[in-house]
């Protein structure tokens, strides 16, 4: 098959989880073009990507920036595809489908494929089974946080069950855990070899899901099935009932809604969780390990 346009350029600068979800788009476009150049700030996610006609770069060169602006001005769609703000401006569907709409590709219903053959971080002990905690969010919105969990009880339970507890991300500061400051490659290794991932809707959670790591994920205002596919998700979603469930997807604000019940400062119902329920879910998953 002759390629009419030999090269194609795909852009999704950030954030980590959003970049993970461009992988299915990369796979689709790689079959249609002789060479696909992907621009993202997180290209180390794809260090071991197996498709030889796909190249990852950190940023557009000056030439490509000028060329992209011309392409964008004329609203062409044959050379550059910019996925930035795709789901943000089209929030009422799965993130992958928003990307595929932007790239004019057919919908698929499979999680991203990540490939990783890197070595373990220096001084990282893998002799004991461990659980990874990631609770840090860069969002200031209360409905993207986790409330109501006594993490001291959770950590004590995990240790009693025989698991080492590793926290990635610097907040909140938890006692009794092995804190690990990581590069992206080290984080991938730690998550990929864990027995269980517990965390918020975040980049690390999507890495865990891509590797089919058993996961317990906390969601607030976002519909979890617009971030994962039920058929591929290996774990349990924790999300509390609210009269305005999944209000993120109906908001006209670029960063999501202000909670209609408690505003910006209170604890949203969707983000208020139970320690007992979390412990039961942990026990349910680890008993099958």
C-alpha positions in Angstrom: 0.0 0.0 0.0 1.4 3.4 -1.0 1.4 6.1 1.7 -0.1 9.3 0.4 1.2 11.2 3.4 4.3 9.4 4.5 4.7 11.3 7.9 2.1 12.1 10.5 2.5 14.2 13.6 0.7 13.5 16.8 0.7 15.9 19.8 -0.4 15.4 23.4 2.0 17.3 25.6 0.7 16.3 29.1 -0.5 15.1 31.7 0.9 11.6 32.5 -2.4 9.7 32.5 -3.7 11.5 29.4 -0.5 10.6 27.6 -0.8 6.9 28.5 -4.2 6.9 26.8 -2.8 8.1 23.4 -1.2 4.6 22.9 -4.2 3.1 21.1 -4.2 6.2 18.8 -0.5 5.7 18.1 -1.1 2.1 17.2 -4.0 3.0 14.8 -2.1 5.8 13.1 1.1 3.8 12.8 -0.7 1.4 10.5 -1.7 4.3 8.1 1.5 6.2 7.8 5.1 5.3 7.0 6.4 7.3 9.9 4.5 8.7 13.0 6.2 11.4 15.1 4.7 11.8 18.6 5.3 14.9 20.6 4.9 14.6 24.4 6.6 15.7 27.6 6.3 12.1 28.9 7.8 10.2 26.0 9.9 8.1 28.5 6.6 6.1 29.0 7.3 4.7 25.6 11.0 4.0 25.8 10.5 0.4 24.9 7.8 0.9 22.3 8.1 -1.9 19.7 6.8 -0.2 16.5 9.8 1.0 14.5 8.0 3.6 12.4 7.0 5.5 15.6 9.3 8.2 16.9 8.9 10.1 20.2 10.1 13.6 20.8 9.8 16.1 23.7 8.7 19.1 21.7 8.1 20.6 18.3 11.0 22.2 16.5 10.7 25.8 15.4 10.0 24.6 11.8 7.3 22.2 13.0 5.7 24.9 15.2 5.4 27.2 12.2 4.2 24.4 10.0 1.6 23.4 12.6 0.3 26.9 12.9 -0.2 27.0 9.2 -1.9 23.6 9.2 -4.1 24.7 12.1 -5.0 28.0 10.5 -6.4 26.2 7.4 -8.0 23.5 9.6 -6.2 20.8 7.8 -6.3 17.3 9.3 -3.9 15.3 7.2 -0.5 16.0 8.8 -0.8 17.1 12.4 -3.3 15.9 15.0 -3.2 17.8 18.3 -5.0 15.8 21.1 -4.5 18.6 23.7 -7.9 19.6 25.1 -9.7 16.8 23.3 -11.6 15.3 26.2 -11.6 18.6 28.1 -13.8 20.1 25.4 -15.6 16.9 24.8 -16.0 15.4 28.3 -19.2 13.4 27.9 -17.4 10.3 26.6 -14.5 8.1 27.2 -11.1 9.8 27.0 -9.9 7.4 24.2 -13.0 8.1 22.2 -12.5 11.8 22.5 -9.0 11.3 21.1 -10.2 9.1 18.3 -12.9 11.7 17.3 -10.1 14.3 17.1 -7.9 12.0 15.0 -10.9 10.9 12.9 -10.3 7.2 13.8 -12.8 4.5 14.6 -13.6 3.7 18.2 -11.8 0.9 20.0 -12.5 -0.5 23.4 -9.2 -1.7 24.7 -6.8 -0.3 27.3 -3.4 1.1 26.3 -0.5 -1.3 25.8 2.7 -0.3 27.6 6.0 -2.0 27.0 8.7 -1.9 29.7 11.9 -3.9 30.0 13.9 -1.5 32.3 15.8 -2.6 35.3 14.7 -2.0 38.9 15.6 1.3 40.7 18.8 1.3 42.7 18.4 0.2 46.3 14.9 -1.0 45.7 14.1 -4.2 47.6 11.8 -6.6 45.8 12.2 -9.6 48.2 8.8 -9.0 49.8 5.4 -8.5 48.2 4.3 -4.9 48.3 1.4 -2.6 47.8 1.7 0.8 46.1 -0.2 3.9 47.4 -0.5 7.0 45.3 -2.8 9.7 46.7 -1.1 12.9 45.4 -3.2 15.1 43.1 -2.0 18.2 41.3 -5.6 19.4 41.3 -6.9 22.0 43.8 -10.5 20.8 43.4 -11.9 19.0 46.4 -13.8 16.5 44.2 -10.5 15.1 43.0 -9.3 14.2 46.5 -9.9 11.3 48.9 -11.6 11.9 52.3 -12.6 9.8 55.2 -9.9 7.1 55.1 -7.8 6.4 58.2 -4.5 5.6 56.4 -2.8 4.5 59.6 -5.3 1.7 59.9 -4.9 0.8 56.2 -1.1 0.7 56.4 -1.2 -1.4 59.6 -3.7 -3.8 58.0 -1.5 -4.3 54.9 1.6 -4.9 57.0 -0.2 -7.3 59.3 -1.2 -9.2 56.1 2.4 -9.5 55.1 2.8 -6.7 52.5 5.3 -3.9 52.4 3.7 -0.5 51.7 5.3 1.8 49.2 4.1 5.4 48.7 4.8 7.2 45.5 4.1 10.9 45.3 5.0 13.3 48.1 1.5 14.1 49.5 0.0 13.3 51.8 2.9 12.5 54.0 2.1 9.1 55.6 3.9 7.3 58.4 4.9 3.7 58.3 5.4 3.5 54.6 8.5 3.3 52.4 8.5 6.5 50.5 9.9 6.3 47.0 10.9 9.4 45.0 10.9 8.1 41.4 11.6 8.9 37.8 8.9 7.8 35.4 10.8 4.7 34.5 11.4 3.8 38.1 7.7 4.4 38.9 6.7 2.1 36.0 8.9 -0.6 37.4 7.6 -0.3 40.9 3.9 -0.3 39.8 4.4 -3.1 37.3 5.9 -5.5 39.9 3.4 -4.7 42.7 0.7 -6.9 44.1 -1.9 -4.1 44.5 -2.2 -0.5 43.5 -4.3 1.8 45.7 -4.8 5.4 44.5 -6.7 8.2 43.0 -7.6 8.8 39.4 -4.1 9.7 38.2 -1.3 9.0 35.8 0.1 6.2 38.0 -3.3 4.6 38.2 -3.5 4.4 34.4 -0.1 2.8 34.3 -1.2 0.2 36.8 -4.3 -0.5 34.7 -2.3 -0.8 31.5 -0.3 -3.6 33.1 -3.4 -5.2 34.6 -2.2 -4.7 38.1 -5.0 -5.3 40.7 -6.2 -1.9 41.7 -8.5 0.0 44.0 -9.1 3.4 42.6 -10.9 6.3 44.2 -13.2 8.5 42.0 -15.1 11.6 42.8 -16.9 13.7 40.2 -15.6 11.7 37.2 -17.3 8.7 35.7 -14.7 5.9 36.1 -15.9 4.2 32.9 -14.9 7.3 30.9 -11.3 6.6 32.1 -11.3 2.8 32.0 -13.1 0.1 30.2 -15.0 -2.3 32.4 -14.0 -5.3 30.4 -10.3 -4.6 30.9 -10.2 -3.2 34.4 -8.7 -5.5 37.0 -9.9 -4.2 40.4 -12.5 -2.2 42.3 -13.7 1.3 41.9 -14.6 3.3 45.1 -17.0 6.1 44.5 -19.7 7.3 46.8 -23.2 8.2 45.8 -24.2 11.8 45.1 -27.3 13.3 43.7 -25.2 15.0 41.0 -23.1 11.9 40.2 -20.4 12.4 37.5 -21.1 16.1 37.3 -17.6 16.7 35.8 -19.0 15.6 32.5 -21.7 18.2 32.5 -19.6 21.1 33.4 -18.7 24.0 31.1 -15.7 24.8 33.2 -12.3 23.7 31.8 -11.2 22.2 35.1 -14.5 20.7 36.0 -17.4 21.8 38.3 -17.7 23.5 41.6 -19.5 21.1 43.9 -23.2 22.1 44.0 -23.6 20.7 47.6 -20.5 22.0 49.5 -18.8 24.3 47.1 -15.0 24.5 46.9 -14.1 24.1 50.5 -16.2 21.3 51.9 -16.1 17.5 51.5 -18.0 16.4 48.4 -20.2 13.3 49.0 -18.7 11.5 46.0 -15.2 11.8 47.5 -16.1 10.7 51.0 -15.1 7.1 51.6 -15.1 4.5 54.4 -12.0 2.9 55.9 -14.0 -0.3 56.6 -15.1 -0.6 53.0 -11.6 0.0 51.8 -10.2 -2.7 54.1 -12.9 -5.2 52.9 -12.0 -4.4 49.3 -8.2 -4.9 50.0 -8.9 -8.2 51.7 -11.1 -9.3 48.9 -8.3 -8.6 46.3 -5.4 -9.9 48.3 -7.1 -13.2 49.2 -7.1 -13.9 45.5 -3.4 -13.0 45.1 
